[in-house]
Amino acid sequence: MDGKEKKETRRQVHTIIGLAPCKKNSTNIKFTTQDAEGKVTNPTVEQYFKQEHDIILSNPWGPLVKYGRRDSPRWMPAELCRILPGRLARCLLLPPQTSEMIKFAARRPYENAKSITSDGHMLQRSSPSSRDRIPAWRVLVSRLIPT
């Protein structure tokens, strides 16, 4: 290979501590890093993944996940993340999300039964359909309900 060895892909589990602020993405969030020779650089997240991991992001304007420690966070493009099943989101919902959740929770028993018997069958399928993806970010929605 042209002077660089292919790095082995390692899968690691990290705790998500947040998302990038609105209008921030891998093209405009920079951070400070130091290479093996001690040279300090300030690459964007997009540049870092290209240079260090030889990964060209398919959606560099997509959301970024913040993980690690709050005092020194790290950034990962959401398209490279996989959320483990059964994980909880420990964050405040936005007012519209809270409103929708309350509306859904306050439905009449008949509406719940109808939803379970019609839409609930889709939750039992083992192979997700293309409707389960948010195409621009390659997010896959699990059909399993944690109990």
Secondary structure as UniProt FT lines:
FT   STRAND          16..19
FT   TURN            22..23
FT   TURN            26..28
FT   STRAND          33..34
FT   TURN            36..37
FT   STRAND          40..41
FT   HELIX           45..53
FT   TURN            60..61
FT   STRAND          64..69
FT   TURN            70..71
FT   STRAND          72..77
FT   HELIX           78..80
FT   TURN            85..86
FT   HELIX           95..105
FT   HELIX           109..118
FT   HELIX           120..123
FT   HELIX           130..132
FT   STRAND          133..134
FT   TURN            135..138
FT   STRAND          139..140
//
